[in-house]
Amino acid sequence: MVEILPSLLAADFARLGEEIARVEQAGVSMLHVDVMDGHFVPNLTMGPPVVKSLRKITKAHLDVHLMITDADRFAPVFIEAGADSVSVHQEACPHLDRTLRLIQAEGALAGVVLNPATPVATLDEVLDFVDFVLIMSVNPGFGGQRFLPGSLRKIEQLVERRTRQGLGFKIEIDGGVVVENAAAIARAGAEWLVAGSSVFGASDSGAAVRSLRQAASVGSLV
């Protein structure tokens, strides 16, 4: 089943509780949390205290995406704060195997992220134990960017590897996800669709979630 993960980076932080309640009423069971350190990407966002506060107001799965250079140090801190899954960038982790296994040992699902220019083949040594793979369909660091079509090919490559090797990891995509491309994304094989501006930038975020889910569901049936 396709899941829509609203990205809280695009939400109104002055009304964050209301924003979360509205998308939860639309059937959302997973929320995406972008963490940026100003080094790996040119922006700064939320830290563990925000995740800890989120955990108090929602039972939704908190999917924390670490766009940071020191994931080994901070992944356990975010898990302690309430993260259910943590993803780290292949490009930022010199000891990727160790980092992913650390996340799992701390009790969270472990995901690995690929930037647009990083080939899928760089993950061949970790696909047999990773819980999910996140394909960036924009260059990370800022919201509101347009979807990069080459991301669909990377999803298809992951599906081919998953099928050929009998693996069970989920495929997530983040960046420029809108109603117009949701069907194509789901058709390519992605199960978790992160959407920020297209959800929280809409006049009715709940309706936006429902529209995205309907479009993606049509694609997943093709």
N, CA and C atoms as a LAMMPS dump frame, in Angstrom:
ITEM: TIMESTEP
0
ITEM: NUMBER OF ATOMS
666
ITEM: BOX BOUNDS ff ff ff
-5.0000000000000000e+02 5.0000000000000000e+02
-5.0000000000000000e+02 5.0000000000000000e+02
-5.0000000000000000e+02 5.0000000000000000e+02
ITEM: ATOMS id mol type element x y z
1 1 1 N 0.839 -1.197 0
2 1 2 C 0 0 0
3 1 3 C 0.872 1.244 0
4 2 1 N 0.489 2.223 -0.808
5 2 2 C 1.235 3.469 -0.886
6 2 3 C 0.927 4.347 0.319
7 3 1 N 1.969 4.888 0.932
8 3 2 C 1.815 5.803 2.062
9 3 3 C 2.209 7.211 1.624
10 4 1 N 1.434 8.199 2.039
11 4 2 C 1.793 9.603 1.839
12 4 3 C 2.376 10.116 3.145
13 5 1 N 3.61 10.632 3.093
14 5 2 C 4.293 11.138 4.282
15 5 3 C 4.406 12.659 4.173
16 6 1 N 3.534 13.42 4.803
17 6 2 C 3.68 14.871 4.782
18 6 3 C 5.009 15.292 5.419
19 7 1 N 5.707 16.184 4.74
20 7 2 C 6.991 16.662 5.235
21 7 3 C 6.772 17.894 6.105
22 8 1 N 7.098 17.786 7.378
23 8 2 C 6.823 18.866 8.318
24 8 3 C 7.658 20.108 8.056
25 9 1 N 8.701 19.978 7.254
26 9 2 C 9.508 21.148 6.899
27 9 3 C 8.655 22.22 6.23
28 10 1 N 7.586 21.794 5.539
29 10 2 C 6.73 22.738 4.82
30 10 3 C 5.538 23.201 5.635
31 11 1 N 5.395 22.684 6.853
32 11 2 C 4.246 23.041 7.687
33 11 3 C 4.44 24.402 8.349
34 12 1 N 3.353 24.948 8.845
35 12 2 C 3.393 26.195 9.604
36 12 3 C 3.736 25.844 11.051
37 13 1 N 4.939 26.16 11.493
38 13 2 C 5.39 25.769 12.823
39 13 3 C 4.65 26.507 13.935
40 14 1 N 3.999 27.591 13.601
41 14 2 C 3.208 28.294 14.602
42 14 3 C 1.913 27.544 14.9
43 15 1 N 1.53 26.639 13.979
44 15 2 C 0.301 25.861 14.147
45 15 3 C 0.583 24.378 13.893
46 16 1 N 1.732 23.914 14.334
47 16 2 C 2.176 22.577 13.965
48 16 3 C 1.218 21.492 14.454
49 17 1 N 0.729 21.625 15.672
50 17 2 C -0.21 20.64 16.184
51 17 3 C -1.462 20.546 15.327
52 18 1 N -1.992 21.7 14.916
53 18 2 C -3.175 21.727 14.059
54 18 3 C -2.878 21.114 12.701
55 19 1 N -1.705 21.423 12.162
56 19 2 C -1.316 20.91 10.844
57 19 3 C -1.243 19.382 10.873
58 20 1 N -0.648 18.842 11.936
59 20 2 C -0.523 17.388 12.057
60 20 3 C -1.897 16.751 12.234
61 21 1 N -2.736 17.332 13.061
62 21 2 C -4.072 16.781 13.28
63 21 3 C -4.868 16.734 11.985
64 22 1 N -4.728 17.739 11.15
65 22 2 C -5.49 17.803 9.904
66 22 3 C -5.091 16.687 8.942
67 23 1 N -3.786 16.431 8.817
68 23 2 C -3.375 15.364 7.889
69 23 3 C -3.636 13.982 8.488
70 24 1 N -3.587 13.887 9.805
71 24 2 C -3.933 12.609 10.443
72 24 3 C -5.401 12.271 10.22
73 25 1 N -6.264 13.275 10.23
74 25 2 C -7.682 13.057 9.956
75 25 3 C -7.905 12.582 8.522
76 26 1 N -6.946 12.876 7.645
77 26 2 C -7.024 12.425 6.258
78 26 3 C -6.43 11.032 6.075
79 27 1 N -6.047 10.389 7.188
80 27 2 C -5.555 9.018 7.112
81 27 3 C -4.055 8.86 7.119
82 28 1 N -3.317 9.933 7.356
83 28 2 C -1.858 9.849 7.393
84 28 3 C -1.407 9.086 8.633
85 29 1 N -0.494 8.129 8.441
86 29 2 C 0.045 7.367 9.571
87 29 3 C 1.554 7.531 9.713
88 30 1 N 2.173 8.295 8.788
89 30 2 C 3.614 8.53 8.819
90 30 3 C 3.879 10.01 8.552
91 31 1 N 4.82 10.578 9.284
92 31 2 C 5.235 11.97 9.095
93 31 3 C 6.731 12.013 8.828
94 32 1 N 7.14 12.89 7.924
95 32 2 C 8.541 12.997 7.531
96 32 3 C 9.174 14.221 8.177
97 33 1 N 10.334 14.022 8.799
98 33 2 C 11.022 15.085 9.531
99 33 3 C 12.413 15.276 8.924
100 34 1 N 12.655 16.441 8.33
101 34 2 C 13.943 16.742 7.704
102 34 3 C 14.865 17.425 8.696
103 35 1 N 16.052 16.85 8.868
104 35 2 C 17.058 17.409 9.776
105 35 3 C 18.266 17.827 8.955
106 36 1 N 18.615 19.108 9.001
107 36 2 C 19.73 19.654 8.216
108 36 3 C 20.711 20.356 9.142
109 37 1 N 22.006 20.213 8.843
110 37 2 C 23.03 20.726 9.758
111 37 3 C 23.786 21.95 9.263
112 38 1 N 23.469 22.444 8.059
113 38 2 C 24.194 23.591 7.524
114 38 3 C 25.557 23.251 6.975
115 39 1 N 25.932 21.969 7.002
116 39 2 C 27.221 21.522 6.46
117 39 3 C 27.015 20.596 5.269
118 40 1 N 26.317 19.491 5.494
119 40 2 C 26.047 18.57 4.384
120 40 3 C 25.116 19.216 3.377
121 41 1 N 24.162 20 3.86
122 41 2 C 23.282 20.8 3.004
123 41 3 C 23.289 22.232 3.52
124 42 1 N 23.042 23.207 2.63
125 42 2 C 23.169 24.619 3.024
126 42 3 C 21.931 25.167 3.721
127 43 1 N 21.516 24.516 4.792
128 43 2 C 20.357 24.994 5.52
129 43 3 C 20.375 24.397 6.925
130 44 1 N 19.654 24.987 7.838
131 44 2 C 19.509 24.482 9.2
132 44 3 C 18.03 24.265 9.496
133 45 1 N 17.711 23.129 10.145
134 45 2 C 16.32 22.896 10.513
135 45 3 C 16.237 22.395 11.949
136 46 1 N 15.334 21.472 12.195
137 46 2 C 14.993 21.059 13.555
138 46 3 C 15.951 20.04 14.148
139 47 1 N 15.991 19.988 15.481
140 47 2 C 16.848 19.06 16.191
141 47 3 C 16.048 18.104 17.046
142 48 1 N 16.719 17.31 17.882
143 48 2 C 16.04 16.321 18.729
144 48 3 C 14.925 16.886 19.603
145 49 1 N 15.041 18.099 20.178
146 49 2 C 13.934 18.591 20.997
147 49 3 C 12.613 18.705 20.233
148 50 1 N 12.697 19.046 18.953
149 50 2 C 11.469 19.134 18.152
150 50 3 C 10.859 17.749 17.978
151 51 1 N 11.702 16.758 17.685
152 51 2 C 11.203 15.388 17.537
153 51 3 C 10.581 14.909 18.851
154 52 1 N 11.204 15.24 19.96
155 52 2 C 10.668 14.859 21.268
156 52 3 C 9.299 15.495 21.493
157 53 1 N 9.141 16.739 21.073
158 53 2 C 7.846 17.418 21.203
159 53 3 C 6.807 16.799 20.28
160 54 1 N 7.225 16.438 19.068
161 54 2 C 6.309 15.793 18.131
162 54 3 C 5.797 14.472 18.688
163 55 1 N 6.692 13.74 19.329
164 55 2 C 6.321 12.434 19.863
165 55 3 C 5.205 12.553 20.902
166 56 1 N 5.141 13.695 21.558
167 56 2 C 4.126 13.902 22.591
168 56 3 C 2.742 14.179 22.01
169 57 1 N 2.685 14.649 20.766
170 57 2 C 1.396 15.059 20.216
171 57 3 C 0.889 14.161 19.101
172 58 1 N 1.661 13.155 18.702
173 58 2 C 1.208 12.266 17.635
174 58 3 C 1.677 10.842 17.867
175 59 1 N 0.839 9.907 17.445
176 59 2 C 1.211 8.494 17.469
177 59 3 C 1.696 8.037 16.103
178 60 1 N 1.734 8.954 15.146
179 60 2 C 2.184 8.611 13.798
180 60 3 C 3.65 8.171 13.804
181 61 1 N 3.998 7.366 12.833
182 61 2 C 5.38 6.951 12.616
183 61 3 C 6.198 8.195 12.248
184 62 1 N 7.25 8.475 12.993
185 62 2 C 8.115 9.624 12.711
186 62 3 C 9.325 9.157 11.911
187 63 1 N 9.371 9.586 10.671
188 63 2 C 10.422 9.2 9.726
189 63 3 C 11.43 10.341 9.652
190 64 1 N 12.57 10.17 10.304
191 64 2 C 13.565 11.246 10.417
192 64 3 C 14.651 11.085 9.372
193 65 1 N 14.807 12.093 8.55
194 65 2 C 15.768 12.099 7.445
195 65 3 C 16.96 12.99 7.841
196 66 1 N 18.1 12.344 8.11
197 66 2 C 19.28 13.083 8.57
198 66 3 C 20.129 13.541 7.387
199 67 1 N 20.075 14.82 7.096
200 67 2 C 20.944 15.43 6.093
201 67 3 C 22.093 16.103 6.843
202 68 1 N 22.927 15.249 7.455
203 68 2 C 23.979 15.736 8.34
204 68 3 C 25.257 14.938 8.123
205 69 1 N 26.358 15.475 8.612
206 69 2 C 27.658 14.834 8.389
207 69 3 C 28.068 13.871 9.494
208 70 1 N 27.397 13.909 10.641
209 70 2 C 27.801 13.069 11.771
210 70 3 C 26.629 12.215 12.237
211 71 1 N 26.169 11.327 11.348
212 71 2 C 24.987 10.518 11.651
213 71 3 C 25.232 9.546 12.792
214 72 1 N 26.44 9.008 12.918
215 72 2 C 26.72 8.049 13.988
216 72 3 C 26.507 8.679 15.366
217 73 1 N 26.822 9.936 15.491
218 73 2 C 26.664 10.625 16.772
219 73 3 C 25.209 10.959 17.059
220 74 1 N 24.479 11.406 16.039
221 74 2 C 23.157 11.961 16.29
222 74 3 C 21.999 10.999 16.062
223 75 1 N 22.183 9.947 15.277
224 75 2 C 21.071 9.016 15.047
225 75 3 C 20.51 8.461 16.357
226 76 1 N 21.352 7.984 17.294
227 76 2 C 20.801 7.481 18.557
228 76 3 C 20.043 8.545 19.345
229 77 1 N 20.466 9.794 19.239
230 77 2 C 19.801 10.876 19.972
231 77 3 C 18.391 11.091 19.424
232 78 1 N 18.254 11.046 18.104
233 78 2 C 16.931 11.224 17.5
234 78 3 C 16.028 10.027 17.783
235 79 1 N 16.61 8.849 17.845
236 79 2 C 15.82 7.656 18.178
237 79 3 C 15.321 7.748 19.616
238 80 1 N 16.174 8.176 20.509
239 80 2 C 15.77 8.357 21.903
240 80 3 C 14.656 9.405 22.01
241 81 1 N 14.71 10.408 21.129
242 81 2 C 13.703 11.471 21.151
243 81 3 C 12.354 11.002 20.624
244 82 1 N 12.352 9.879 19.866
245 82 2 C 11.074 9.36 19.388
246 82 3 C 11.003 8.976 17.93
247 83 1 N 12.112 9.016 17.205
248 83 2 C 12.102 8.626 15.788
249 83 3 C 11.835 7.133 15.651
250 84 1 N 10.944 6.778 14.724
251 84 2 C 10.648 5.378 14.438
252 84 3 C 11.527 4.834 13.317
253 85 1 N 11.906 5.697 12.397
254 85 2 C 12.842 5.324 11.337
255 85 3 C 13.801 6.478 11.12
256 86 1 N 15.035 6.136 10.763
257 86 2 C 16.072 7.141 10.535
258 86 3 C 16.788 6.798 9.24
259 87 1 N 16.883 7.773 8.352
260 87 2 C 17.616 7.565 7.105
261 87 3 C 18.838 8.471 7.061
262 88 1 N 19.915 7.94 6.491
263 88 2 C 21.187 8.666 6.394
264 88 3 C 21.664 8.638 4.949
265 89 1 N 22.455 9.61 4.598
266 89 2 C 22.914 9.718 3.214
267 89 3 C 24.144 8.858 2.952
268 90 1 N 24.096 8.137 1.852
269 90 2 C 25.251 7.365 1.408
270 90 3 C 26.458 8.281 1.266
271 91 1 N 26.219 9.499 0.785
272 91 2 C 27.3 10.435 0.5
273 91 3 C 27.948 10.988 1.766
274 92 1 N 27.255 10.89 2.901
275 92 2 C 27.758 11.492 4.142
276 92 3 C 28.295 10.467 5.133
277 93 1 N 28.178 9.177 4.799
278 93 2 C 28.554 8.124 5.751
279 93 3 C 29.703 7.273 5.209
280 94 1 N 30.925 7.533 5.646
281 94 2 C 32.069 6.755 5.148
282 94 3 C 32.008 5.292 5.575
283 95 1 N 31.306 5.006 6.662
284 95 2 C 31.154 3.623 7.138
285 95 3 C 29.659 3.298 7.164
286 96 1 N 29.071 3.237 5.976
287 96 2 C 27.624 3.13 5.841
288 96 3 C 27.065 1.882 6.507
289 97 1 N 27.715 0.749 6.327
290 97 2 C 27.26 -0.496 6.934
291 97 3 C 27.131 -0.327 8.453
292 98 1 N 28.168 0.212 9.059
293 98 2 C 28.175 0.402 10.515
294 98 3 C 27.068 1.348 10.966
295 99 1 N 26.873 2.427 10.234
296 99 2 C 25.869 3.423 10.609
297 99 3 C 24.462 2.838 10.56
298 100 1 N 24.162 2.098 9.492
299 100 2 C 22.833 1.506 9.347
300 100 3 C 22.572 0.469 10.436
301 101 1 N 23.571 -0.324 10.736
302 101 2 C 23.392 -1.345 11.777
303 101 3 C 23.275 -0.705 13.162
304 102 1 N 23.919 0.434 13.355
305 102 2 C 23.779 1.177 14.608
306 102 3 C 22.334 1.626 14.803
307 103 1 N 21.737 2.148 13.751
308 103 2 C 20.348 2.603 13.819
309 103 3 C 19.43 1.443 14.184
310 104 1 N 19.627 0.307 13.537
311 104 2 C 18.796 -0.859 13.837
312 104 3 C 19.012 -1.351 15.266
313 105 1 N 20.256 -1.322 15.718
314 105 2 C 20.554 -1.755 17.08
315 105 3 C 19.898 -0.862 18.125
316 106 1 N 19.67 0.397 17.761
317 106 2 C 19.018 1.336 18.674
318 106 3 C 17.498 1.2 18.643
319 107 1 N 16.984 0.331 17.764
320 107 2 C 15.562 0.036 17.764
321 107 3 C 14.722 0.726 16.71
322 108 1 N 15.349 1.377 15.732
323 108 2 C 14.61 2.064 14.677
324 108 3 C 14.832 1.372 13.342
325 109 1 N 13.949 1.641 12.381
326 109 2 C 14.167 1.194 11.017
327 109 3 C 15.289 2.036 10.416
328 110 1 N 16.162 1.389 9.642
329 110 2 C 17.309 2.085 9.054
330 110 3 C 17.113 2.26 7.558
331 111 1 N 17.277 3.497 7.113
332 111 2 C 17.161 3.799 5.691
333 111 3 C 18.408 4.465 5.174
334 112 1 N 18.654 4.295 3.881
335 112 2 C 19.787 4.944 3.239
336 112 3 C 19.25 5.831 2.126
337 113 1 N 19.848 7.015 1.98
338 113 2 C 19.374 8.028 1.037
339 113 3 C 20.398 8.219 -0.079
340 114 1 N 19.866 8.414 -1.3
341 114 2 C 20.728 8.717 -2.447
342 114 3 C 20.378 10.082 -3.012
343 115 1 N 21.389 10.931 -3.168
344 115 2 C 21.215 12.183 -3.878
345 115 3 C 21.005 11.918 -5.371
346 116 1 N 20.483 12.894 -6.123
347 116 2 C 20.169 12.661 -7.531
348 116 3 C 21.33 12.148 -8.378
349 117 1 N 22.56 12.57 -8.104
350 117 2 C 23.692 12.17 -8.943
351 117 3 C 24.395 10.902 -8.468
352 118 1 N 23.907 10.27 -7.4
353 118 2 C 24.551 9.074 -6.85
354 118 3 C 23.892 7.82 -7.412
355 119 1 N 24.651 6.916 -8.016
356 119 2 C 24.066 5.717 -8.637
357 119 3 C 23.513 4.727 -7.618
358 120 1 N 22.493 4.002 -8.024
359 120 2 C 21.901 2.96 -7.189
360 120 3 C 22.922 1.884 -6.842
361 121 1 N 23.849 1.629 -7.76
362 121 2 C 24.84 0.56 -7.553
363 121 3 C 25.686 0.772 -6.299
364 122 1 N 25.772 1.998 -5.807
365 122 2 C 26.571 2.256 -4.603
366 122 3 C 25.95 1.63 -3.351
367 123 1 N 24.718 1.13 -3.465
368 123 2 C 24.038 0.525 -2.321
369 123 3 C 24.052 -0.999 -2.348
370 124 1 N 24.681 -1.584 -3.347
371 124 2 C 24.591 -3.038 -3.526
372 124 3 C 25.042 -3.825 -2.301
373 125 1 N 25.951 -3.285 -1.503
374 125 2 C 26.467 -4.031 -0.359
375 125 3 C 25.607 -3.908 0.896
376 126 1 N 24.553 -3.061 0.857
377 126 2 C 23.72 -2.905 2.064
378 126 3 C 22.246 -3.238 1.83
379 127 1 N 21.87 -3.504 0.599
380 127 2 C 20.464 -3.741 0.291
381 127 3 C 19.902 -4.989 0.965
382 128 1 N 20.768 -5.925 1.307
383 128 2 C 20.271 -7.169 1.896
384 128 3 C 19.838 -7.025 3.352
385 129 1 N 20.135 -5.879 3.986
386 129 2 C 19.687 -5.724 5.377
387 129 3 C 19.038 -4.378 5.67
388 130 1 N 19.118 -3.438 4.749
389 130 2 C 18.525 -2.123 5.001
390 130 3 C 16.997 -2.242 4.996
391 131 1 N 16.319 -1.39 5.758
392 131 2 C 14.86 -1.449 5.847
393 131 3 C 14.165 -0.651 4.742
394 132 1 N 14.792 0.429 4.312
395 132 2 C 14.21 1.205 3.216
396 132 3 C 15.288 2.044 2.54
397 133 1 N 14.991 2.425 1.303
398 133 2 C 15.882 3.291 0.527
399 133 3 C 15.097 4.531 0.135
400 134 1 N 15.688 5.685 0.388
401 134 2 C 15.06 6.963 0.045
402 134 3 C 15.776 7.564 -1.153
403 135 1 N 15.036 7.757 -2.238
404 135 2 C 15.562 8.401 -3.438
405 135 3 C 15.217 9.886 -3.391
406 136 1 N 16.241 10.729 -3.433
407 136 2 C 16.001 12.163 -3.502
408 136 3 C 15.686 12.538 -4.952
409 137 1 N 14.498 13.097 -5.159
410 137 2 C 14.097 13.507 -6.507
411 137 3 C 14.269 15.009 -6.702
412 138 1 N 14.978 15.637 -5.771
413 138 2 C 15.492 17.002 -5.895
414 138 3 C 16.852 17.003 -5.202
415 139 1 N 17.626 18.042 -5.405
416 139 2 C 18.867 18.174 -4.649
417 139 3 C 18.52 18.672 -3.249
418 140 1 N 18.964 17.968 -2.214
419 140 2 C 18.479 18.242 -0.858
420 140 3 C 18.942 19.593 -0.311
421 141 1 N 18.129 20.112 0.597
422 141 2 C 18.502 21.343 1.287
423 141 3 C 17.408 22.377 1.336
424 142 1 N 16.487 22.337 0.357
425 142 2 C 15.41 23.323 0.299
426 142 3 C 14.138 22.672 -0.198
427 143 1 N 12.996 23.149 0.291
428 143 2 C 11.708 22.652 -0.168
429 143 3 C 11.255 23.386 -1.404
430 144 1 N 10.18 22.877 -2.027
431 144 2 C 9.56 23.561 -3.151
432 144 3 C 10.239 23.393 -4.49
433 145 1 N 11.174 22.437 -4.611
434 145 2 C 11.865 22.244 -5.887
435 145 3 C 11.064 21.327 -6.813
436 146 1 N 11.421 21.363 -8.104
437 146 2 C 10.724 20.533 -9.089
438 146 3 C 11.319 19.128 -9.133
439 147 1 N 10.458 18.173 -9.373
440 147 2 C 10.806 16.757 -9.441
441 147 3 C 11.777 16.493 -10.593
442 148 1 N 12.824 15.702 -10.325
443 148 2 C 13.788 15.319 -11.355
444 148 3 C 13.356 13.981 -11.954
445 149 1 N 12.971 13.945 -13.243
446 149 2 C 12.401 12.739 -13.856
447 149 3 C 13.308 11.513 -13.807
448 150 1 N 14.624 11.713 -13.781
449 150 2 C 15.539 10.579 -13.726
450 150 3 C 15.383 9.738 -12.47
451 151 1 N 14.69 10.285 -11.469
452 151 2 C 14.457 9.541 -10.23
453 151 3 C 13.605 8.302 -10.469
454 152 1 N 12.719 8.35 -11.457
455 152 2 C 11.877 7.196 -11.763
456 152 3 C 12.721 6.001 -12.188
457 153 1 N 13.745 6.255 -12.954
458 153 2 C 14.633 5.171 -13.395
459 153 3 C 15.354 4.541 -12.204
460 154 1 N 15.727 5.356 -11.235
461 154 2 C 16.405 4.819 -10.052
462 154 3 C 15.46 3.954 -9.22
463 155 1 N 14.206 4.354 -9.13
464 155 2 C 13.224 3.522 -8.434
465 155 3 C 13.109 2.17 -9.134
466 156 1 N 13.02 2.196 -10.443
467 156 2 C 12.894 0.953 -11.212
468 156 3 C 14.115 0.06 -11.022
469 157 1 N 15.291 0.664 -10.938
470 157 2 C 16.505 -0.122 -10.701
471 157 3 C 16.473 -0.791 -9.332
472 158 1 N 15.956 -0.084 -8.34
473 158 2 C 15.829 -0.664 -7.004
474 158 3 C 14.82 -1.799 -6.99
475 159 1 N 13.71 -1.612 -7.682
476 159 2 C 12.697 -2.668 -7.754
477 159 3 C 13.282 -3.919 -8.404
478 160 1 N 14.062 -3.722 -9.454
479 160 2 C 14.681 -4.863 -10.138
480 160 3 C 15.608 -5.614 -9.203
481 161 1 N 16.42 -4.907 -8.45
482 161 2 C 17.322 -5.55 -7.49
483 161 3 C 16.534 -6.258 -6.385
484 162 1 N 15.519 -5.603 -5.887
485 162 2 C 14.71 -6.176 -4.81
486 162 3 C 14.039 -7.476 -5.261
487 163 1 N 13.5 -7.457 -6.458
488 163 2 C 12.822 -8.649 -6.979
489 163 3 C 13.814 -9.764 -7.257
490 164 1 N 14.918 -9.43 -7.903
491 164 2 C 15.907 -10.45 -8.287
492 164 3 C 16.518 -11.125 -7.068
493 165 1 N 16.734 -10.363 -5.994
494 165 2 C 17.381 -10.909 -4.807
495 165 3 C 16.397 -11.352 -3.722
496 166 1 N 15.1 -11.16 -3.966
497 166 2 C 14.102 -11.557 -2.981
498 166 3 C 14.181 -10.759 -1.692
499 167 1 N 14.41 -9.455 -1.806
500 167 2 C 14.576 -8.597 -0.633
501 167 3 C 13.263 -7.897 -0.28
502 168 1 N 13.232 -7.272 0.876
503 168 2 C 11.981 -6.696 1.357
504 168 3 C 12.024 -5.224 1.705
505 169 1 N 13.073 -4.502 1.343
506 169 2 C 13.149 -3.09 1.712
507 169 3 C 12.078 -2.272 0.993
508 170 1 N 11.616 -1.206 1.664
509 170 2 C 10.675 -0.272 1.075
510 170 3 C 11.435 0.77 0.252
511 171 1 N 10.717 1.388 -0.682
512 171 2 C 11.307 2.45 -1.503
513 171 3 C 10.54 3.742 -1.235
514 172 1 N 11.283 4.756 -0.826
515 172 2 C 10.722 6.064 -0.48
516 172 3 C 11.247 7.092 -1.471
517 173 1 N 10.46 8.119 -1.733
518 173 2 C 10.916 9.193 -2.616
519 173 3 C 10.559 10.535 -1.999
520 174 1 N 11.44 11.505 -2.189
521 174 2 C 11.273 12.808 -1.539
522 174 3 C 11.731 13.911 -2.479
523 175 1 N 10.809 14.839 -2.778
524 175 2 C 11.173 16.011 -3.558
525 175 3 C 10.286 16.221 -4.77
526 176 1 N 9.507 17.283 -4.773
527 176 2 C 8.701 17.618 -5.935
528 176 3 C 7.546 16.678 -6.197
529 177 1 N 7.091 15.961 -5.17
530 177 2 C 5.975 15.03 -5.342
531 177 3 C 4.662 15.812 -5.347
532 178 1 N 3.917 15.688 -6.446
533 178 2 C 2.641 16.387 -6.61
534 178 3 C 1.624 15.414 -7.209
535 179 1 N 0.38 15.841 -7.263
536 179 2 C -0.669 14.977 -7.812
537 179 3 C -0.336 14.552 -9.24
538 180 1 N 0.246 15.461 -10.012
539 180 2 C 0.494 15.182 -11.43
540 180 3 C 1.531 14.085 -11.661
541 181 1 N 2.443 13.844 -10.698
542 181 2 C 3.452 12.794 -10.922
543 181 3 C 3.323 11.623 -9.946
544 182 1 N 2.355 11.68 -9.04
545 182 2 C 2.225 10.626 -8.029
546 182 3 C 1.959 9.267 -8.646
547 183 1 N 1.143 9.212 -9.689
548 183 2 C 0.841 7.929 -10.331
549 183 3 C 2.091 7.322 -10.961
550 184 1 N 2.879 8.15 -11.649
551 184 2 C 4.105 7.651 -12.281
552 184 3 C 5.104 7.163 -11.244
553 185 1 N 5.178 7.853 -10.12
554 185 2 C 6.093 7.45 -9.048
555 185 3 C 5.678 6.098 -8.472
556 186 1 N 4.387 5.949 -8.189
557 186 2 C 3.899 4.677 -7.659
558 186 3 C 4.033 3.568 -8.686
559 187 1 N 3.794 3.883 -9.943
560 187 2 C 3.922 2.882 -11.009
561 187 3 C 5.353 2.378 -11.116
562 188 1 N 6.316 3.265 -10.883
563 188 2 C 7.728 2.861 -10.944
564 188 3 C 8.083 1.923 -9.804
565 189 1 N 7.348 2.021 -8.662
566 189 2 C 7.59 1.077 -7.575
567 189 3 C 7.8 1.673 -6.196
568 190 1 N 7.669 2.989 -6.05
569 190 2 C 7.848 3.604 -4.729
570 190 3 C 6.596 3.39 -3.878
571 191 1 N 6.808 3.09 -2.586
572 191 2 C 5.681 2.867 -1.673
573 191 3 C 5.474 4.009 -0.693
574 192 1 N 6.531 4.759 -0.373
575 192 2 C 6.429 5.875 0.57
576 192 3 C 6.712 7.166 -0.193
577 193 1 N 5.715 8.039 -0.302
578 193 2 C 5.853 9.286 -1.041
579 193 3 C 5.848 10.468 -0.068
580 194 1 N 6.98 11.138 0.019
581 194 2 C 7.096 12.324 0.879
582 194 3 C 6.603 13.536 0.102
583 195 1 N 5.725 14.309 0.709
584 195 2 C 5.188 15.498 0.05
585 195 3 C 5.13 16.641 1.051
586 196 1 N 5.75 17.751 0.703
587 196 2 C 5.792 18.898 1.592
588 196 3 C 4.915 20.033 1.13
589 197 1 N 5.402 20.803 0.173
590 197 2 C 4.674 21.975 -0.302
591 197 3 C 3.325 21.62 -0.899
592 198 1 N 3.241 20.456 -1.562
593 198 2 C 1.976 20.07 -2.192
594 198 3 C 0.919 19.694 -1.169
595 199 1 N 1.318 19.452 0.075
596 199 2 C 0.365 19.179 1.151
597 199 3 C 0.127 20.436 1.976
598 200 1 N 1.167 20.946 2.615
599 200 2 C 0.993 22.06 3.535
600 200 3 C 0.882 23.41 2.838
601 201 1 N 1.203 23.447 1.541
602 201 2 C 1.018 24.673 0.777
603 201 3 C -0.372 24.787 0.188
604 202 1 N -1.165 23.722 0.317
605 202 2 C -2.526 23.727 -0.197
606 202 3 C -3.472 24.396 0.803
607 203 1 N -4.599 24.874 0.312
608 203 2 C -5.567 25.517 1.2
609 203 3 C -6.193 24.511 2.157
610 204 1 N -6.266 23.25 1.743
611 204 2 C -6.804 22.172 2.578
612 204 3 C -5.815 21.011 2.534
613 205 1 N -4.968 20.903 3.55
614 205 2 C -3.919 19.884 3.529
615 205 3 C -4.493 18.469 3.561
616 206 1 N -5.621 18.286 4.241
617 206 2 C -6.247 16.973 4.27
618 206 3 C -6.708 16.543 2.893
619 207 1 N -7.34 17.452 2.172
620 207 2 C -7.782 17.152 0.812
621 207 3 C -6.591 16.886 -0.098
622 208 1 N -5.502 17.624 0.12
623 208 2 C -4.297 17.411 -0.684
624 208 3 C -3.738 16.008 -0.472
625 209 1 N -3.731 15.538 0.773
626 209 2 C -3.278 14.176 1.072
627 209 3 C -4.161 13.159 0.359
628 210 1 N -5.466 13.343 0.438
629 210 2 C -6.386 12.398 -0.195
630 210 3 C -6.202 12.365 -1.701
631 211 1 N -5.965 13.513 -2.316
632 211 2 C -5.752 13.568 -3.766
633 211 3 C -4.462 12.862 -4.158
634 212 1 N -3.403 13.076 -3.383
635 212 2 C -2.131 12.405 -3.649
636 212 3 C -2.272 10.889 -3.515
637 213 1 N -2.963 10.457 -2.459
638 213 2 C -3.14 9.022 -2.231
639 213 3 C -3.947 8.386 -3.362
640 214 1 N -4.986 9.079 -3.803
641 214 2 C -5.817 8.535 -4.879
642 214 3 C -5.008 8.417 -6.169
643 215 1 N -4.232 9.456 -6.486
644 215 2 C -3.42 9.41 -7.696
645 215 3 C -2.38 8.306 -7.627
646 216 1 N -1.721 8.176 -6.482
647 216 2 C -0.697 7.151 -6.313
648 216 3 C -1.296 5.746 -6.357
649 217 1 N -2.488 5.591 -5.791
650 217 2 C -3.133 4.295 -5.789
651 217 3 C -3.465 3.831 -7.196
652 218 1 N -3.881 4.765 -8.045
653 218 2 C -4.147 4.435 -9.443
654 218 3 C -2.865 3.949 -10.122
655 219 1 N -1.768 4.641 -9.855
656 219 2 C -0.491 4.248 -10.453
657 219 3 C -0.01 2.896 -9.99
658 220 1 N -0.243 2.588 -8.703
659 220 2 C 0.258 1.331 -8.153
660 220 3 C -0.502 0.116 -8.683
661 221 1 N -1.691 0.354 -9.238
662 221 2 C -2.499 -0.75 -9.757
663 221 3 C -2.188 -1.071 -11.214
664 222 1 N -1.455 -0.178 -11.876
665 222 2 C -1.149 -0.371 -13.303
666 222 3 C -0.059 -1.419 -13.469
